[in-house]
Amino acid sequence: MLRANEIQPDATLVDSLLQAVDSISGMLDDAENSNECDISKVMARLEKVINKTHLEEASAQEVGTAASKATSLPGSEIPQTVPSPSPERGNISSPVSLGDATAESTTTRTQDLSETAELADLQAAMADRGKSDTGETVILEKRKDDSSRKDTVRIKLDLLNELMQLAGELVLVRNQQLLSVDKSDPQARTNLQRLNIVTSELQETIMATRMQPIGNLFGKFTRIVRDLGKKLGKQIEIEITGSEVELDNTILEALSDPLTHLVRNCCDHGIESPPDRARSGKPEVGRMVLRAYHESGQINIEITDDGKGIDPKFIRRKILEKGLKTEAELSAMGDKEITALILLPGFSTAEKLSDVSGRGVGMDVVKTSIEGLGGTLDIDSQVGRGTTIYMRLPLTLAIIPCLVVMVGEYRYAIPQVNLEELVCLYDEDVKNKIECAGGREVYRQRNQLLPMVRLEEVFKRDKRFSERVNAEIAEFHRHGQERRYLEYLNRKSEPGNEDLRFTQSLNFAVLKVGLNSFGLIVDRVIGTEEIVVKPMHPSLKSLGSYAGATVMGDGKVALIVDAMGIARHAGISLDGRAGAAAKLAAQVFTDTQTVLLFASGPEEQFAMALPLIKRIESIPVSRIEKIGGKEYITIDDVSTLVLRLDKHLNVSACEDKEEMYLILPKHCKNPFGILASRLVDTQTTSIDLNTESYKEEGLLGTAIIKDKMTLFLDIHSLIERAEPTWFPSRRAPGSGGSNRRILLVEDSPFFRQLAKKHLESEGYRVTTAENGQEGLTKINEHEFDLVVSDIQMPIMDGLAFLKNLRDGERQKSIPAIALTSLDSTADRARASEAGFNRYELKMNRDGLLTSVSELLGASETDN
């Protein structure tokens, strides 16, 4: 009757049909006792609905006939249209027609029983209804013809799984043959190539038999959303895209519960009631989108709703109430990181328990389930606009490509889905490019700090790394590196070893877990190989650093590394989308600094921060040339000016040796180096410079390091004293120097002092603040011509500081420069969005002073 358009669907009719489908499903599930099922109530409800519909249609036809007759009478004033019964919108949960919604629900309820003839007829009757272009009803076939039935065959799932295991064993045999075949025999190479091709194609074909469309899972959510919307008194429609995307049947089955929990949460917590949505200016009908797509060899699933979103302030209050984080920890987090805390174990926002959601089972259960499948879960939410939940999952868990590495005498497999790139450092780069920040080793990867984990250290310790353990590991390997370098320098100073080179290497894999990355240091990289995943022995399942085991081509067992488990064991924070890199980038300039300690004369100890040093060259004194009273040396075919500290500072004379060291600084247009007679050590320490006990032009200040007063060099001031012609004045035209006032917002004492000295050297008056909140206070107290602010700061960071400044009434148009250590495109975009006019790196003095001069000059021109 629906297909013939004899009756029109409404909420009552759809409810009756769904109840009938549920009854049929229950009878089929218990076929032996199906005759005892009482379906009289269901039948009575259907008949009542159909009869009522017939009566309403007949009544409408009579009214229509009477109206048509009345319109033929002169002077009649009968309305030209008669309202027809309309469906109840409050119960509609799909953006498509109710007939289609019923078809989807029917399909979902019967998907596991589609081979039953009676149910197949019902499915065809409900789902295959359509219209031709002329408006005539199109009647589709209820059953496929006999020829199409002959193209398919039923196979037990257990038999398919066994076939998959045998294919895995064949892959292992293929790998063994690749290692053992005689490559010099042409016939053997040909046979091996054919074996490799046939095995790969067989593996792909068998894998395809296990792949199922995700629509088999998505289909049930139309019914779930409809029922929940009716139960909660909400109007919700769901849109499903990507139902044709396929993934392994094992993963598909394991996804059912987590996805159901998320969909129910969206309906209950996310989407507001119709009155609340109306007050917010939203349509009364809430919208949910369920989307699946392939990307980079993985499946991506997104669940989006246009509800109220997740309020970070509310999450913060709940976290403090439950004692899951401290106030200090939360203060250092951004809104996205705080939002991600809903994934913590023991966290729930439910004020009362219900049978829909908030039953004491938090999002941590969902996250654990997704991670157990080798996937990741992430949340993005905006208050008042809605929430999107992102999931990334592997397509299969049976046979996966891996990177095989060695640590000590043992091999390990790293899944390629977690692998971003391989990095190998050589010689002095191992010493110079592995830095220390926040008590752990880091690597500066394209101007982003990457936390480093040594796989051998993970295997040595059975407990999760604390900050103290990470600091011990970093200190141990730093001292080892320094010891090897000093040994090299001692050997090179011996007669006959002048051409000796410092050779070493370090390999690490950059692994991605969600939106966070870290470097995993290994001893050796073997290569890539397709492996068959074997489950861990039950006694070893508690080891979170392993995802399973595999048999290699030579018959030996290798353990599969779990990237997320390794990150957790090493104490790398995986909360939120920002990752650990931004935090480490702040720590490298706020908490501690790694400095080079060296000597020029016999009495003083000097220091320079390692980020200010490009490299250190060992040079023979005999190669230094004197020209016009100045000293030069050729390095990389470039004449480089040699600065002796005793020529420009009141210090003891430099000790001349046959072999000395030239320290080459960064961010200098003209090549020059500082001559050192001896390298003392590198030291990671908290720096708070004393600028009162000893003052001299060319020094930043002093600090006590290794129980000795240490002089910190101001290399830019030194070179300006030595070569004043290299540095023309950058002062803004007509600025008058001291007439221009600058607010410097920087939390690191060392870099606050450094930037202040740079600015004051150009004659500007500088006022400092330690964070954004203090900066806003200074803005309200004084008038400034320019703001220079760091990005990463406690209490209030630079982005929040400038947004508040731009939104305020006082000096909201003042020019501002972001002075930071972060240099990615995304960081620059965020700074520009916040309202910064320029973006400069902390080490680049010339860039900072040039930007200051140009902005002040532009502002004066505008005035």
C-alpha positions in Angstrom: 0.0 0.0 0.0 2.9 2.3 0.7 4.5 1.5 -2.6 1.3 2.1 -4.4 0.8 5.4 -2.6 -2.5 4.2 -1.2 -1.5 5.4 2.2 0.9 8.1 3.3 3.5 7.4 6.0 3.3 9.2 9.4 4.9 8.7 12.8 2.2 6.3 14.0 2.4 4.1 10.9 6.2 3.9 11.1 6.0 3.0 14.8 3.6 0.2 14.1 5.7 -1.1 11.2 8.8 -1.1 13.3 7.0 -2.9 16.1 6.0 -5.5 13.6 9.6 -5.9 12.3 10.8 -6.3 15.9 8.2 -9.1 16.4 9.3 -10.9 13.2 13.0 -10.6 14.3 12.2 -12.1 17.7 10.3 -15.0 16.1 13.1 -15.7 13.7 15.7 -15.6 16.6 13.6 -18.3 18.4 12.2 -20.2 15.5 11.4 -23.3 17.6 9.0 -21.4 19.8 7.8 -18.9 17.2 4.3 -20.5 17.0 3.7 -19.5 20.6 4.3 -15.8 20.1 1.3 -13.6 20.5 1.1 -11.1 17.6 -2.5 -10.2 18.0 -1.7 -6.8 19.5 0.7 -6.0 16.7 -1.8 -7.0 14.1 -4.6 -5.0 15.8 -2.4 -1.9 15.9 -1.6 -2.2 12.2 -5.2 -2.7 11.2 -6.2 0.2 13.3 -3.6 2.5 11.7 -4.6 1.3 8.2 -8.3 1.7 8.8 -7.9 5.1 10.3 -5.8 6.2 7.3 -8.5 4.9 4.9 -11.2 6.8 6.9 -9.1 10.1 6.8 -8.5 9.7 3.1 -12.2 9.1 2.4 -13.2 12.1 4.5 -10.7 14.2 2.7 -12.0 13.1 -0.7 -15.6 13.9 0.3 -14.5 17.4 1.5 -12.6 17.9 -1.8 -15.7 16.9 -3.8 -18.0 19.2 -1.9 -15.5 22.0 -2.3 -15.3 21.5 -6.0 -19.1 21.6 -6.3 -19.3 24.7 -4.2 -16.8 26.6 -6.3 -19.1 26.3 -9.3 -21.8 28.3 -7.5 -21.9 32.0 -8.0 -20.7 34.0 -5.0 -19.4 31.0 -3.1 -16.4 31.7 -0.8 -15.0 28.3 -0.1 -11.2 28.1 0.6 -9.3 26.7 -2.4 -7.2 24.3 -0.4 -8.1 21.8 2.3 -5.3 20.9 4.7 -4.4 17.2 4.7 -3.2 15.2 7.6 0.5 15.9 8.1 3.1 13.7 9.9 4.2 14.6 13.4 7.5 16.3 12.9 8.6 15.7 16.4 9.1 12.0 15.8 11.0 12.3 12.5 14.7 11.4 12.9 15.9 11.1 9.3 16.5 13.9 6.8 15.0 11.6 4.1 11.3 10.6 3.8 9.8 8.5 6.5 9.3 5.7 4.1 13.0 5.6 3.5 13.7 5.9 7.2 11.5 2.9 7.8 13.3 1.0 5.1 16.7 1.8 6.7 15.4 0.7 10.1 13.9 -2.4 8.7 17.1 -3.2 7.0 19.1 -2.7 10.2 16.9 -4.9 12.3 17.1 -7.7 9.7 20.6 -7.4 8.4 21.8 -10.7 10.0 18.7 -12.5 8.7 18.6 -11.3 5.1 18.7 -14.8 3.8 15.2 -15.4 5.1 12.7 -15.3 2.2 9.8 -13.7 4.2 12.0 -10.9 5.6 13.6 -10.3 2.2 10.1 -9.7 0.8 9.5 -7.2 3.5 12.8 -5.5 2.9 12.1 -5.2 -0.8 8.6 -3.9 -0.2 9.9 -1.2 2.1 13.2 -0.2 0.5 12.6 -0.5 -3.2 9.8 2.1 -3.4 10.5 4.8 -6.0 9.0 7.2 -8.5 9.6 7.6 -12.2 10.2 11.0 -13.8 6.5 11.1 -14.9 5.3 10.5 -11.3 4.1 7.0 -11.9 4.9 4.3 -9.3 7.9 2.1 -10.2 7.5 -1.5 -9.1 10.8 -3.2 -8.6 11.4 -7.0 -8.5 11.0 -8.5 -5.1 13.5 -11.3 -5.7 16.6 -11.7 -7.8 16.4 -14.1 -10.6 17.8 -17.6 -10.3 20.9 -16.8 -12.3 22.0 -14.2 -9.7 21.5 -16.6 -6.9 23.9 -19.1 -8.5 26.7 -16.5 -8.3 26.9 -16.6 -4.5 27.7 -19.3 -2.0 27.5 -19.3 1.8 30.8 -19.8 3.8 31.1 -20.3 7.5 33.0 -17.5 9.2 35.2 -20.0 11.0 36.3 -21.4 7.7 37.1 -18.0 6.4 39.2 -17.2 9.5 41.1 -20.4 9.1 41.7 -19.6 5.4 43.1 -16.2 6.5 45.4 -17.9 9.0 46.7 -20.2 6.2 47.3 -17.2 4.0 49.4 -15.7 6.8 51.5 -18.8 7.1 52.0 -18.7 3.4 53.3 -15.1 3.8 55.8 -16.4 6.4 57.0 -19.1 4.0 57.4 -16.5 1.2 59.5 -14.3 3.6 61.7 -17.3 4.4 62.2 -18.1 0.8 63.2 -14.4 0.1 66.0 -14.9 2.6 67.2 -18.3 1.6 67.1 -18.4 -2.2 70.3 -18.3 -4.2 70.1 -14.9 -5.9 72.7 -15.9 -8.4 70.5 -18.6 -9.9 68.3 -17.0 -12.6 65.7 -19.8 -12.4 65.5 -19.5 -8.6 65.0 -15.8 -8.9 62.2 -16.3 -11.5 60.4 -18.8 -9.3 60.8 -16.6 -6.3 59.3 -13.6 -8.1 56.3 -15.7 -9.2 55.8 -17.0 -5.7 56.0 -13.4 -4.3 53.4 -12.2 -6.9 51.0 -15.1 -6.4 51.3 -14.9 -2.6 50.6 -11.1 -2.6 47.5 -11.5 -4.8 46.2 -14.4 -2.8 46.7 -12.4 0.4 44.8 -9.4 -1.0 42.0 -11.6 -2.3 41.5 -13.4 1.0 41.6 -10.1 2.8 38.9 -8.8 0.5 36.6 -11.6 1.6 36.9 -10.4 5.2 36.1 -6.8 4.2 32.6 -5.6 5.0 30.9 -2.3 4.2 30.6 -0.1 7.3 27.0 0.5 6.3 26.2 -2.8 7.9 27.0 -1.1 11.2 25.9 2.4 10.4 22.4 1.2 9.3 21.2 0.6 12.8 21.9 4.2 14.0 18.9 5.6 12.1 16.6 3.5 14.3 18.6 4.3 17.4 18.5 8.0 16.9 14.8 7.9 16.0 13.9 6.0 19.2 16.2 8.1 21.4 14.8 11.4 20.0 11.3 10.2 20.8 12.2 9.1 24.3 14.1 12.3 25.1 11.5 14.6 23.5 14.0 15.9 21.0 13.8 16.3 17.2 16.9 14.7 15.7 17.8 13.8 12.2 20.9 11.8 11.2 22.8 11.9 7.9 25.0 9.0 7.0 27.8 9.1 4.4 30.4 6.7 3.4 28.4 3.5 4.0 30.2 1.8 1.2 33.6 2.1 2.9 34.9 -1.4 3.7 37.0 -2.6 6.7 37.9 -5.9 8.3 35.0 -7.8 9.8 36.8 -8.2 13.1 37.2 -4.4 13.5 33.6 -3.9 12.3 32.2 -6.1 15.1 34.4 -4.5 17.7 33.3 -1.0 16.7 29.6 -1.6 17.4 29.6 -0.8 21.1 31.9 2.2 21.1 30.0 3.9 18.2 26.7 3.2 19.8 27.9 4.8 23.0 29.1 7.9 21.1 25.8 8.2 19.2 23.7 7.9 22.4 25.9 10.6 24.0 25.4 12.9 21.1 21.6 12.5 21.4 21.5 12.8 25.2 24.3 15.3 26.1 25.1 17.0 22.8 21.9 18.0 21.1 19.6 20.3 23.0 15.8 20.1 23.5 13.7 22.1 20.9 13.0 25.0 23.4 16.7 25.3 24.2 17.6 25.3 20.5 15.0 27.9 19.7 16.4 30.2 22.4 19.8 29.8 20.9 18.6 30.7 17.5 19.0 27.2 16.1 16.4 25.1 14.1 14.3 23.0 16.5 15.5 19.8 14.6 19.0 18.8 15.7 21.4 17.4 13.2 23.9 14.6 13.5 26.3 13.5 10.7 28.0 10.1 10.7 30.8 10.0 8.1 33.4 7.3 7.1 36.2 7.6 4.5 39.6 6.1 3.6 42.8 8.1 4.0 46.4 7.1 4.2 45.7 3.4 4.4 43.4 3.9 7.4 39.6 4.4 7.9 38.4 7.6 9.4 35.1 7.9 11.2 33.6 11.3 12.2 30.5 11.9 14.4 29.4 15.5 14.3 26.4 17.2 16.0 25.3 20.8 16.0 24.5 20.8 19.7 25.7 22.8 22.6 29.3 21.6 22.5 31.6 20.9 25.4 32.3 23.8 27.8 36.0 23.7 28.9 35.1 25.7 32.0 32.6 23.1 33.1 35.1 20.3 32.4 37.7 22.2 34.4 35.4 22.5 37.4 34.5 18.8 37.2 38.1 17.7 36.9 39.0 19.7 40.1 36.0 18.3 42.0 37.0 14.8 41.2 40.7 15.5 41.9 41.9 14.2 38.5 44.2 17.1 37.9 45.6 20.0 39.9 45.0 23.7 39.4 48.5 24.2 38.2 48.2 21.4 35.6 45.0 22.8 34.3 46.4 26.3 34.1 49.1 25.1 31.7 46.4 23.6 29.3 44.5 25.1 26.5 40.8 24.8 25.9 41.3 21.8 23.5 43.5 20.0 26.0 40.9 20.5 28.8 38.1 19.3 26.5 40.1 16.1 25.8 40.1 15.4 29.6 36.7 13.9 29.3 38.6 10.8 28.1 40.2 10.4 31.5 39.2 7.3 33.5 36.6 8.1 36.2 35.4 11.2 34.5 31.7 11.8 33.9 29.6 15.0 33.5 26.3 13.3 34.3 24.3 14.9 37.1 22.0 11.9 37.4 22.1 8.4 36.1 19.8 7.3 33.2 19.3 4.4 30.9 20.4 6.5 27.9 23.9 7.7 28.9 25.8 8.8 32.0 25.5 5.4 33.6 28.9 5.6 35.2 30.6 4.4 32.0 32.7 7.3 30.8 34.4 8.1 27.5 37.6 6.4 28.7 35.9 3.0 27.9 35.3 4.1 24.3 38.9 5.4 24.0 40.3 2.1 25.4 38.2 0.1 22.9 39.4 2.2 20.0 43.0 2.1 21.0 42.7 -1.7 21.5 42.0 -1.9 17.8 45.1 0.1 17.0 43.2 3.3 16.4 43.1 6.8 17.9 40.3 9.0 19.2 40.2 12.8 19.2 37.6 15.4 20.1 37.0 18.9 18.7 34.3 21.0 20.2 33.1 24.6 20.1 30.7 25.9 22.7 27.3 26.6 21.3 28.2 25.2 17.8 28.6 21.5 18.3 31.1 18.7 18.7 33.0 16.4 16.3 34.6 13.1 17.3 37.4 11.8 15.1 38.4 8.2 14.9 41.3 6.6 12.9 41.4 2.8 12.6 43.5 0.3 10.6 41.7 -1.5 7.8 42.8 -4.9 9.1 44.6 -6.5 12.0 45.7 -9.7 10.3 48.6 -8.9 8.0 50.3 -5.5 8.3 53.4 -3.9 6.9 56.0 -3.1 9.5 59.5 -1.5 9.9 61.9 -4.0 11.4 64.5 -2.6 13.8 67.0 -3.9 16.2 67.8 -3.0 19.8 70.7 -5.0 21.2 70.5 -8.5 19.8 66.7 -8.5 19.4 64.4 -7.5 16.5 61.2 -5.5 16.9 58.4 -4.6 14.4 56.9 -1.1 14.2 53.6 -0.9 12.3 53.9 1.4 9.4 50.6 3.1 10.2 52.3 4.8 13.1 55.5 5.6 11.1 56.0 9.1 9.7 59.7 9.1 8.8 63.1 7.8 9.6 65.9 10.1 10.7 69.6 9.3 10.9 72.1 11.8 12.5 75.8 11.6 11.9 78.9 12.7 13.7 78.6 16.0 15.6 74.9 16.3 14.7 74.2 13.6 17.3 75.8 15.8 19.9 74.4 19.1 18.8 70.9 18.3 17.6 69.7 16.2 20.5 68.9 18.8 23.1 67.4 18.7 26.5 64.1 20.4 27.5 61.7 19.8 30.3 63.9 17.1 31.8 63.9 14.9 28.6 65.8 14.6 25.3 64.3 16.4 22.3 65.0 16.8 18.7 64.3 20.0 16.7 62.4 18.7 13.7 61.6 21.5 11.2 61.5 24.1 14.1 59.3 21.8 16.2 60.6 20.0 19.3 60.1 16.3 19.2 60.3 14.3 22.4 62.7 11.4 22.2 62.3 7.9 23.6 65.2 5.4 23.8 63.7 1.9 23.2 66.4 0.3 25.1 65.6 2.4 28.2 61.9 1.4 27.9 62.9 -2.3 28.1 65.2 -1.7 31.1 62.4 -0.2 33.3 59.2 -2.0 34.2 57.5 1.1 35.6 56.2 4.2 33.8 58.9 7.0 33.5 58.6 9.8 35.9 60.1 13.3 35.4 63.0 12.2 37.5 63.6 9.1 35.5 63.5 11.0 32.2 66.0 13.5 33.6 68.3 10.7 34.7 68.1 9.1 31.2 68.8 12.5 29.5 71.7 13.3 31.8 73.3 9.8 31.5 73.3 9.9 27.7 74.4 13.6 27.6 77.4 12.7 29.8 78.2 9.7 27.6 78.1 11.9 24.5 80.4 14.5 26.1 82.8 11.8 27.2 83.1 10.4 23.7 83.6 13.8 22.2 86.3 14.8 24.7 88.0 11.4 24.0 87.9 12.3 20.3 89.4 15.7 21.0 92.2 14.2 23.1 93.0 11.6 20.4 93.0 14.2 17.7 95.5 16.4 19.6 98.0 13.5 19.6 100.7 13.6 16.9 99.7 11.9 13.7 95.9 12.2 14.3 95.4 15.6 12.8 93.0 14.2 10.1 91.0 12.1 12.7 87.2 12.7 12.3 84.5 12.4 14.9 82.3 9.6 13.6 79.1 8.3 15.1 75.4 7.8 14.1 72.0 7.7 15.7 68.8 6.3 14.2 65.3 7.1 15.2 61.8 6.6 13.8 59.3 9.4 14.1 56.1 7.8 15.3 52.6 9.4 15.2 50.0 8.6 17.9 46.8 10.6 17.2 48.0 14.1 16.6 51.1 13.8 18.7 54.5 12.6 17.5 57.7 11.4 19.2 61.0 10.0 18.1 61.9 6.3 19.0 65.7 5.8 19.1 66.8 2.3 18.0 70.2 0.7 17.4 69.7 -0.3 13.8 67.1 -0.3 11.0 66.7 -3.6 9.2 64.0 -2.8 6.6 60.3 -3.2 5.9 58.4 -6.5 5.9 54.8 -7.7 5.8 54.2 -9.6 9.0 51.4 -11.9 10.3 50.1 -10.7 13.7 50.1 -13.3 16.4 48.5 -12.7 19.8 50.7 -12.3 22.8 50.9 -15.1 25.3 48.2 -14.6 28.1 51.0 -14.1 30.7 52.4 -11.2 28.6 49.2 -9.4 27.7 49.6 -6.9 30.6 52.7 -5.5 28.9 51.4 -2.4 27.2 54.5 -1.7 25.2 53.7 -4.6 22.8 50.8 -5.1 20.4 51.5 -8.7 19.5 54.2 -11.0 18.1 55.2 -12.3 14.7 57.4 -15.0 13.2 60.1 -13.5 10.9 61.4 -15.0 7.7 64.3 -16.8 9.5 61.9 -18.5 11.9 62.7 -16.3 14.9 60.1 -14.4 16.9 59.9 -10.6 16.9 57.7 -8.5 19.1 55.4 -5.9 17.6 55.8 -2.5 19.2 52.7 -0.6 20.4 53.4 3.1 19.7 50.8 4.3 22.1 52.0 2.0 24.8 55.6 3.1 24.4 54.6 6.7 24.6 52.6 6.2 27.8 55.4 4.1 29.4 57.9 6.9 28.6 55.7 9.5 30.2 54.7 11.4 27.0 51.5 13.2 27.4 48.9 12.3 24.8 46.0 14.4 26.1 44.4 16.9 23.6 45.2 17.8 20.1 48.2 20.2 20.7 50.6 17.4 21.6 53.8 17.6 23.6 55.9 19.6 21.1 54.4 22.9 22.0 54.8 22.3 25.7 58.5 21.3 25.2 59.1 24.3 23.0 58.0 26.5 25.9 60.0 24.5 28.4 63.2 24.8 26.4 63.2 28.5 26.9 61.5 28.9 30.3 62.6 26.2 32.6 66.2 25.4 31.8 68.9 26.2 29.3 71.7 24.1 28.0 74.9 26.2 27.9 78.4 25.7 26.6 81.1 26.5 29.2 84.5 27.5 27.8 87.6 29.4 28.7 89.6 32.0 26.9 92.2 33.0 29.4 93.4 31.1 32.5 91.1 33.0 35.0 87.5 33.4 33.7 84.8 30.9 32.7 82.5 32.0 29.9 79.1 30.7 28.8 76.8 30.8 25.8 73.4 29.3 25.4 73.6 26.4 22.9 70.6 27.6 20.8 72.8 30.7 20.1 75.6 28.6 18.7 75.7 27.4 15.1 78.7 25.1 15.5 82.2 24.8 17.0 85.3 24.4 14.8 88.6 23.0 16.0 91.3 25.2 14.3 95.1 25.2 14.3 96.5 28.6 15.4 98.9 28.5 12.4 96.0 29.0 10.0 95.0 32.3 11.6 96.0 35.3 9.4 96.5 38.9 10.4 95.2 41.7 8.1 95.1 45.3 9.1 95.4 44.5 12.8 92.6 42.0 12.7 92.6 38.2 12.6 90.9 36.0 10.1 90.6 32.3 9.3 89.1 30.5 6.3 86.2 28.2 7.1 84.2 26.5 4.4 86.0 28.8 1.8 84.8 31.9 3.7 87.0 34.4 5.5 85.8 34.5 9.0 86.6 37.2 11.6 88.3 35.9 14.8 87.3 37.7 18.0 89.6 37.4 21.0 87.7 38.2 24.2 90.6 39.9 25.9 90.7 42.5 23.1 87.1 43.7 23.9 86.5 42.7 27.5 88.5 43.4 30.7 89.6 39.8 31.1 92.8 37.8 31.1 94.7 37.3 27.9 93.7 34.3 25.7 96.0 31.3 26.1 97.5 30.4 22.8 97.7 26.8 21.9 98.5 24.9 18.8 94.9 23.7 18.6 92.1 26.0 19.6 88.3 26.3 19.1 86.2 28.8 17.2 82.6 29.3 18.3 80.4 30.3 15.4 77.1 32.0 16.5 73.7 31.8 14.8 71.7 34.6 13.1 74.7 36.8 12.1 74.9 38.2 8.6 78.7 38.5 8.5 80.8 35.5 9.4 82.7 35.8 12.7 83.7 33.5 15.6 84.8 33.7 19.2 88.2 32.2 20.0 88.3 29.7 22.9 91.3 28.0 24.3 89.5 25.2 26.1 86.0 23.7 26.1 85.0 23.0 29.7 81.6 21.3 29.5 77.9 21.6 28.5 75.5 22.2 31.4 71.7 22.1 31.6 70.7 24.6 34.3 68.1 27.1 35.3 69.4 30.6 34.4 68.6 33.7 36.3 71.3 36.2 35.3 72.7 38.6 37.9 73.2 42.0 36.2 74.3 43.9 39.2 77.4 42.2 40.6 79.5 42.7 37.5 78.7 45.0 34.7 80.5 45.5 31.4 79.5 46.2 27.8 79.5 42.9 26.0 78.2 40.8 28.9 74.6 39.8 29.5 75.3 39.1 33.2 76.7 36.5 35.5 75.5 33.2 37.1 77.0 30.6 39.4 77.6 27.3 37.4 79.6 24.5 38.9 80.5 26.6 41.9 82.2 29.2 39.7 81.2 32.6 38.6 80.4 32.4 34.9 80.3 35.3 32.5 77.5 35.2 29.9 78.5 36.8 26.6 76.4 39.2 24.6 77.7 38.2 21.2 75.8 40.9 19.3 77.2 43.7 21.5 80.7 42.3 21.2 80.6 42.2 17.4 79.1 45.7 17.2 82.0 47.0 19.3 84.5 45.2 17.1 82.9 46.1 13.8 80.5 49.0 14.2 80.2 49.5 10.4 78.4 46.2 10.1 75.4 47.5 12.0 73.7 50.7 10.8 71.1 52.2 13.2 67.6 50.8 12.9 65.8 53.4 15.0 62.5 54.6 13.6 62.8 57.9 11.7 62.3 60.8 14.2 61.8 58.4 17.1 64.3 60.1 19.3 65.2 56.7 20.8 64.2 57.3 24.4 60.9 58.8 23.4 59.5 55.4 22.3 58.3 53.0 24.9 58.0 49.2 24.5 56.3 46.6 26.6 58.2 43.3 26.6 56.1 40.3 27.8 58.4 37.3 28.4 58.3 34.6 31.1 61.9 33.4 30.8 64.3 35.5 32.8 67.2 34.7 30.5 65.4 35.7 27.3 63.7 38.6 29.0 67.0 40.0 29.9 68.4 39.3 26.4 65.6 40.9 24.5 65.5 43.9 26.8 69.2 44.5 26.3 68.8 44.3 22.5 66.0 46.9 22.5 67.7 49.2 25.0 70.9 49.1 22.8 68.8 51.0 20.2 67.7 53.6 22.7 64.2 52.4 23.4 62.6 52.5 26.9 61.6 48.9 27.9 59.0 47.8 30.5 58.9 44.1 31.2 56.1 41.7 32.2 56.3 38.0 33.0 53.0 36.8 31.5 50.0 38.0 29.6 48.0 38.9 32.6 50.7 41.1 34.0 51.1 42.6 30.5 47.4 43.6 30.5 47.9 45.3 33.9 50.9 47.3 32.5 48.9 48.3 29.5 46.2 49.8 31.7 48.7 51.7 33.8 51.0 53.2 31.1 51.0 54.2 27.4 53.2 52.2 25.1 54.2 52.6 21.5 54.8 48.9 20.8 54.3 45.4 22.3 56.8 42.5 22.0 55.4 39.3 23.5 56.3 35.6 23.8 53.7 33.0 22.8 54.1 30.2 25.3 53.7 31.6 28.8 52.1 30.4 32.1 48.9 32.0 33.5 48.0 33.7 30.2 49.9 33.0 27.0 50.7 35.5 24.3 47.8 34.6 22.0 45.2 35.1 24.8 47.0 38.3 25.9 46.8 39.9 22.5 43.2 38.8 21.9 42.3 40.5 25.2 44.3 43.6 24.1 42.6 43.8 20.7 39.1 43.3 22.2 39.7 45.9 24.9 39.2 49.7 24.7 42.7 50.8 25.7 45.5 50.8 23.1 43.7 48.0 21.1 45.4 49.1 17.8 49.0 49.2 19.2 51.5 47.4 16.9 52.6 44.0 18.3 55.4 41.6 17.6 55.4 37.9 18.5 58.8 36.9 19.8 58.9 33.1 20.1 60.9 29.9 19.5 58.1 28.3 17.4 58.4 28.7 13.7 55.8 26.4 12.0 53.3 27.7 9.5 50.5 26.8 11.9 52.1 28.8 14.7 52.5 31.8 12.5 48.9 31.6 11.4 47.6 31.4 15.0 49.7 34.5 15.9 48.3 36.4 12.9 44.8 35.4 13.8 45.3 36.6 17.4 46.3 40.1 16.0 50.2 40.1 15.9 51.6 42.4 13.2 55.0 40.6 13.0 56.5 37.3 13.9 60.2 37.0 14.9 62.3 34.2 16.4 63.9 34.8 19.8 67.5 34.2 18.5 67.2 36.6 15.6 68.3 40.0 17.0 68.5 41.7 13.6 65.0 40.5 12.7 63.6 41.8 15.9 65.2 45.2 15.8 64.3 45.6 12.1 60.6 44.8 12.8 60.6 47.2 15.7 62.0 50.0 13.6 59.6 49.4 10.7 56.5 49.2 12.9 57.4 52.3 14.9 58.2 54.2 11.7 54.9 53.1 10.2 52.9 54.2 13.3 54.6 57.6 13.3 53.8 58.1 9.6 50.1 57.2 10.4 50.0 59.7 13.2 
